[in-house]
Amino acid sequence: MSKMKTGGQIIWESLIHEGVDVVFGLPGGAILPTYDELFKHNYPIHHVLVTHEQGASHMADGYARKTGKVGVCIATSGPGATNLITGLATAHMDSTPIVAITGQVPTSLLGRDGFQESDVQGISMPVTKHNYLITDIKDLPMALKEAFHIARTGRPGPVLVDVCKDVQQAEMAFEYPDSVYLPGYNPNQNAPDPAAVATAARLLNEAQKPVIVSGQGISIARAEAELRQLAEMANIPVATSLLGIGTIPATHPLCISWGGMHGEAYCNYALQECDVLFAIGARLDDRLTGAFDKFAPKAKIIHVDLDPAEMGKNLTIHTPVVGDALLTLRALLPQIEAKEHPAWLAQIEEWKRDSQARDILTQETDELVAPYVMRQLWHATNEGDCTVVTDVGQHQMWEAQYFHHTKRRSLLTSGGLGTMGYALPAAIGAQMGEPEEEVWVVAGDGGFQMTMPELSTIVQERLPIKIAIINNGYLGMVRQWQDIFYNRRHAGTPLFNPDFVKLAEAYGIPGRAVTRKEEVAEAIRQAQATDGPFLLDFQVEEFTNVYPMVAAGKSNADMIRRPAVEIAGD
């Protein structure tokens, strides 16, 4: 016979049924009945107390990206719930499975502008895959079951469940549902259309200059082995999107790095000159393609994606294939012929040598520059045997260029939304998900300050996270745009930074400022040897720019390359 449970108990016990063992949250009045049940019943769920609800949503995001599980965050009503929105939007853009649970004012106060009431359902609708407002306890168990199902199936994404306070206090006989019935929700996880797969196979077999573009969908589908098999069987070079980094080892001879606005020049040349482009698990957004009408102008584009809404959204697609990346590759492989493309691969190699000669910036200057830090970090971590979580800006691009990722899910970053402040909390989530992993935060001085109070969460949870701040005294990427497109008018970009080492020490975290190239390797080793967290403040040259660069709305063929001598700053 089912036992009577409060709504608060139902929330925790539903999470347990879904295999949740950690949640990230901050309590408040409208969610207190649920927190009280966690205390009273000592449920086997570890609650991570954050300093700001945005941090909770980013932690859930980092946990989900690293583990492949659904991340869970929890907040109270009003500002607590609205503080989650940036993190939910980040997850929505990057297809990260999250379930967010928020408290809401009692049902009797809904729509009356009561204290800490906000229309969370309406506010979150554009940035979630689905959401619920629960005003009757009888709807709560199924809503939670559906939330996890929707978050993790099809194209993953965030789901929000907003629960009125009196619902959390009410009681009902509780049994967790065994299944869901959602007739309007039919995620395509079946094999793709055989005719579309056959057409894709024919195009790849006939191609003289093929390129594969691998996106994060490969990682989500756990299809890395099949992707590599396809590339090796037909000798097809593989480019990645920013979020697809790690889906093929950067050291693989067929990997041609990543393309787009700040991608490698030789990769962009290959994308522009290929005759067949096989994009799988990538949205083909503007940061990758540049001007849509000028992208891959010589190519017949095959686009494989689970979400039919992505087909033709930005580009004219010759062969759309709607389906799961893993199932598609398994259907495609038996139809692929062994091929050699010696002239094409030789051309790409020539472009690569030119790119390295013109764009690499690690050794040519005596000054401490960020690319040198990234390369030294890569060497120190056994050439990438760790997880790096970056913020957004110049350092993000340099990390992707100079840190060669060879492991799946080893780079976590905000791609679609470009969320500054993502790195520190997301790294906490990643470390909670993989406690034995070496986790590095790579953040700019601007983005780090947006969520730096979560240093207390690192100490509170005794996490061994290492932090590398790329400190150039500016909102660097914005400053770079001002230099190139706004006649070097630095409006709003110079930063007044605290002493980051003293700041870390205030939280009980040891730190070190690094100002010279000769110190970098030894400082990284010191951080690694420290049992617990460590912060490194790399005070790098101020006016180094990220190259190549494609101006917004321009073709990837029109890259701005690194000048032989960069103009000194003001």
C-alpha positions, 0 to 999 in steps of 0.5 A: 500500500502506498504511503502518504508523502508530502510534496517535498518528500515526493520531490526528493524520492523522485530524484532518487528514482531517477538516479540523482545523487547530487543537486546544486541549490540555494534555499529560500522561503518558497522552497523551504518545505522541500529543504526541510524534508531533506533534513528530516529524512536524510535522503542519500542526495548530496546537496551543494550549497551555492552562493548564487543561483546562476552558479547552481545552474552552471554547476548542473550544466558542468555536471551533466556535460562531464558525466552525460547524466541529467544535472539538477539545480534547485532554487526558491521563487522570484529572484531565486528562480530568475537567477537560474535563467542565464544558466538554463539559456546556456544549457538550452543553446548547448543541448545540456540535460538539466532539471531545475526545480523551483519553489513558487508562492502558494496557489492562493497568491498566484497572480497577485504580485505577492512577495517573491512571485514571478512568472517563472513558467513564462520567463523560462519558456524560451530557454527551456525544452519544457516547463511545468507549474505545479498547483496540485500535488497529484500532478507532481510525480508525473511532472518530475518523471516527464521532466527527466524523460524530456531532458535526456531524450532526443536533443537534450535540454533543460526542463523546469518544474515550478512547484507552489509552496502549498503543494510541497506541504500537501500530502498524497499516497505516492508511487513513482510512475513507471512510464510516461505518455507524451503523445505530442513528444516523439524524439527521433531516436530511431534509425535514419531514413535508409534512402537518405543514408544511401545518398550520403554514402554515394556522395562520400564515395564519389567525393574528391575533397571531402570534409567531416564536421563533427559536433557535440552531437557525436559526444552526446550519442557516444559515437566517437569510435564510429566517427573515427572508423568512418574517417579512417576507412575513407581517409576523410579529414575531420574538422570540429565545431568548438563544442565538438572538440574532443570527439576526435583526438586532436593528435589524430592524423586526420583531425584538422582542428576546428573551424569558424570565426577563430578556428584554425586557418587551414581548417577554414580553407578546407571547409571553403574548398571541399566538394562534399561536407558531411556535418554530423551533430553540429548546428552549423551556426554562424560562428562556424560558418561565417556568412551563410551564403558564402560557406563551403560554396563548392560543397554538397552538404550532408547534414546529420542531426537529431533535431529536424528543426536544424535542417536547412535553418541556416544553409541549403542542405543537399542531403538532410539526414534526421537521426541519431548520430550513432545509429546514422554512422552505424547505418552508413559505415557498411556502405562506405568504400575505402578511399585515398585522397592524397592530393587533398590531404597534401593540400590541407597539410600545406595550408597547415604549415602556412597556418602554423608559421603565421598564426602560432604565438608561443615562443616568438616573444619574450613577454608572457602571452596567453597562448604560451600559458595554454601550451605549457598547461597542455604539456603539464597535464600529460598533454591534455589528460584532464578536463578544462572548463573555460569561460568566454572570450580570448582565453577560450579561443586560445585554449581551443587553439593551443591546448590539444584535446585528445579525450572526449568531454575534456573541454567544457565551455559555453558555445551558443550563448557565450556566457561569461562567468560559466567556467568556475561554477561549471568546473565545480559541477564537473569535479563533483561528477568526476571526483578523480579527474584533474579539473582546470578552470581557464578564465579571463579576469572579466568573466572570473569576477562574475561568479568568483564567490563560488570559490567558497563552494570549492572550499566548502566541498573540499574540491581540488580544482585548479584555477588559471586566470588569464589576466590582461586587464581588459575585457579582452575580446571586446577590446580586440573588436574595438581595436580592429573595428572601432579605431581603438576606442576602449569604451568600457573595456579596461578593468579594475581588478582585485589582487586575485591571489589575496582574494583566493587567500581570503577564501583559504585557497593558496595562490600565486601571481605569474608575470614571466614566461620562465615561471609558468611551467613551475607555477603549474607544477606547484598548483598540481602538487597542492592537495586541494584548490590552487589559483594562478594569476597569469598577468599576461601581455595586454594587447595580444589578439586572437588570430585568425579572425573572421569579422561578423557577416564575412566569409570564412575565406576572408580571415584576418590573419596575425600581422607580423608585428602587432600594433602596440597598445595605448 
